[in-house]
């Protein structure tokens, strides 16, 4: 395996630890430190730019994994994804993307509503990278990058194709009764109303549900 492949594999492994293994940022950092140390003993450095970007995004969330919030669990999110994925309506596709973005990326409501189409890019393995241009915990003002699963990227692609949004358009918008986008960013109040309405439709009980509820519970080993 050549050095560039090794660097790329490390970036993918970091994303895997965050999204699939659901490890906390401190556990991921310790794991990567051990891998880097082993390679340094062989006079190799494998911590490349993409790995740095992904780790910066994980660290800038300011959270100890998803255990900081008691919210909707992984099984419920999977159920919501599946049920919304069966529909071809623009509203359901948008709602499926919303669920994927906030659960994969641990996004705050304000971060979600500020996203534009150009802030999300797909990479070779089918997963995506979401750039948060400005974050509450981003003291340096550099922005951060978070991992998006291939499932979320599939919904993203379907949403863009159906909505005909361009790269500079606001991503999450209100939708009219005639399946048309509003053309402007949704308010925070509108987002919480949307989430409550969605959860009531899917599961009946929406008591206490807000956009923060998607910050799924994670446990460090």
N, C-alpha and C positions, 0 to 999 in steps of 0.2 A: 504494500500500500504506500503510495507516495505521500509526501508531507501535506499537500493541499487536501487530499482525501481525509487524512487524519484530523486536520483542523475542522473540516466540514462535518465529520462524524461527531466530533466533540460538541459542536454547536447543536446538532440534532439530539445528542444525548442529554444536554442541559434542558432542552425543550421537553424531552421525554420525561425527565425527572419532575419537571414542574407540572406538566399537563396530565400525564398518565399515572406516574407513581405518586403524584400529589404530595411531594415533600415540601417542607418549609424552606424559605430562602437560606436560612442558616445551615440546614442540612445539605442543601445543594452546594453551597459555598465550600463546606468542609470536604465533600466528595470530590469536587473539582480540584481543590488544593492538593488532595492526595494523588490524583491522577497527574497533575502538573509536576509534583515532586518526583514521581517515579520516572517521568520522561526527562526531567532535568538531570537525573543521575546518568542519563545517556546523552547528555548535552543536546537535548531537543526541547523546543518550546512549541506547544500545540495550542496555546490559548490565543486564537486569532480574533480579528475584528468582529465577526458575527457572534462569536461566543461572548465577547465583551458587551455587545449591544443587548443580547438576550439577558445576560446577568444583570446589567444595569436596569433593564425594564423590570425584572423580578424584584430587585432590591429597592427600586423607587416606589414600589407599591406601599411601602411603609407598614407592611402587615406581616405577622408571624404565620404565614400560610393563611388558610381560610378559617382557622379556628377562632379568629377575632370576632366573628359574627356567628350567631346561631341562625341559620337560614334554611333555605330550601336544599334538600340533600341531593346527592348525585343521581339517585334512582328517579326522583321526581323530575329533574331536568331532562334525563334521558326520555322519560315518558312524554314530556312536553315537546321535545324535539321530534319524536316519532309521530305524535298526533298532528303537529303542525306541518310536518313534512309530507303528509298525505294530501294536503290541499294545494291547489294551484292558484289560489286567490292572492293578489298582491299583499293584502293585509296579513294573511297568515304567513306568507314568505317573509315579510318584514318582521313579524313577531318572532318567527323562528330564528332569524338573524340576530335580533335583539337578545334572545335567550342565550345564543351561542357567544355573543360578544361579551356580555356581562359575566357569564359563568366561566368562560375560558380565560378572559383577560382580567378578571377581578376589577372591572371598571366601575368607577363611581358614576352617578347619574350625570354630573356635569361633564365628565370626560366623554361619556357616551354621546351626549347631545352635541358636543363640539366636533365630533368626527366628520370628516369629509371623505368622499370616495377614495381620493388619492392617498389617504392615510393608511390604507390597507393594501398590502402586496402579497402575492402568492409566491412561494419558493418551490424548488424542484421536487420536493417530496410530497407536495400537495397541501402542506400546512401553510399558515400565513403569518405575517408579522404586522402588527397594528402599532402605528406610531402615535403616541399621545403627545401632542404638541405642547400642551401645558397641563401640569398636574399640581394638585394641592400640596403634594409632598416633594415636588421638584424644586428644591431650594436654589439650584444652580441655573434653572431656566433652560436646561438643555433638552428637555423632553425625554421620553422613555419609549422603549419598544417592548411589546408583550406578544406572547405566542398565541396563535389561534389554531385550533384543530382542523384537520382536513374536512371533517363534517361541517364545521362552521364555514369554511371556505367554499364548500359546495353550495350552501345556501346563499352565501354572499354573491357568487357568480350568477345564480338563478335570479336573485333579487335585482342585480344590476341589469341583466338582460331584459327582464320584464318591465322594470321601471324606466329604462332608458336614461338613467342618471349619467351625467358626465363626471369627470374626475374632480372638478372643483365644487360639485354640488354637496350640500349637507346630506349625510347618509340616512339618518333616522328622522323621518318626517311624518306628520299627520296624513291620514288618507281619508278622502271624502267617500260618501256613499256610492259614488260612481267610479271608485277605484282609481282616483287621481291623487297624486301627491300635492301637498300644500305649497311646496316650493321654498319653505323656510324651516328653520330649526324649531323643534318642539320645546315648550317650556318645561321646567322641572315638575311643575304641578301636573302638566299634561302627561308627562312620562309616568308619574306615579299612578295617575288615573288609568292610563293604558295598562300598566302592569296589573292593577287590581282587577280590571275588567277581563283581561286575558286569563288570569288565574281563576276567577269566578266561572268563566266559561269552560275551562278545562277541568277544574277540580272541585268547583262548588264553593269552597271556603276560602275567602280572600282576606280574612281578618289579620291585620298586622303586616300584610304583604306590601313591600315597597321595592324599588330597584335595588336597595341594599340587601334584600333577602337572597339575591342570587350569589352572594359571596359564600360559596359552598364551604361546609365544614371540612377542614383538613386536619389531619393528625400527624405530628412528627413521630418518627420511630423512636 
